[in-house]
Amino acid sequence: MPTRRAGGRRGRSERAGAKDWTEAPAAWPPPAEAAAAGAPAESPSKRPPRWYTLASMSRNWFPSAIEGRTVVLRPHTTRNVAAFTRWYADPEVARLTRYQDGPMRADDVRRFFEARVTGSGSLALAIHLRESDRLIGTCAFSQLDGDNGSALFHITIGERECWGRGYGTEATALMLEHAFGTLGLHRVGLAVFAFNERAIRSYRKVGFVLEGRSREAIWRGGAFSDEIHMSILAHEWQAIRGRILGLEPTPSTAETGAGAGASPPAEEAIR
């Protein structure tokens, strides 16, 4: 997903002056005023759970690790800034991920890393190969909307030789499982440049659907391109998570009653 430079263009919640995500916002309008205005009373059973309060965040928001079959997600350490500096100096990585045209300078990378990666405003996790522990990329949730249970997803695989191998797809699926299964989010959205077809295929594979597009919003390669907006809802993820994560048995094992150690369908599970 495209990334914005720290101190550059701001997202919707930032422009609106949103509170820090650790605060539990008060209802608006207050219940008494809403009743006086004739508004229907809110059903407590329909209100999103208050998972986003500070106490819940301290337990769940920053996991020590999320393990998949080929990748492991962990909190970033300060030494990872060297990899970020190298990744975002790559013109092709910059073309696919940055709103600004061209690679990032080292000082911009450091500011971005401190504000958006190790800062408190987002959940950013390093993507490591499980077999070798090599750092290959980063993924994150940002712009948490606590009242409505939504967040924006971002991912960059910085090591070019790791593109097209399914690592980003698995990392995305692991983040969705964390978002909906652990944090209790209702919606995860993202934005991607229309010319980044590899990323769009990956997002579709794990259940993201097209919401719309910002027409001719990005200038790249001497022409304007669209920015695509996609999202996935909690019930949509729950309907496919077993297949995506490889938790469902193959048709043959289901028929024969084989145990849980069977391999998932090759074309269905993430690779």
Secondary structure, DSSP 8 states (H G I E B T S, - for coil): --B--TTSS--HHHHTT---TTS----SS-HHHHHHTT-----GGGS---TTSHHHHHHHTS-S-EE-SSEEEEE--GGGHHHHHHHTTSHHHHHHHBSSSS---HHHHHHHIIIIISSTTSEEEEEEETTT--EEEEEEEEEEETTTTEEEEEEEE--GGGTTSSHHHHHHHHHHHIIIIIS--SEEEEEEETT-HHHHHHHHHTT-EEEEEEEEEEEETTEEEEEEEEEEEHHHHHHHHHHHTT-S--HHHHHHT--TTS---TTTS--
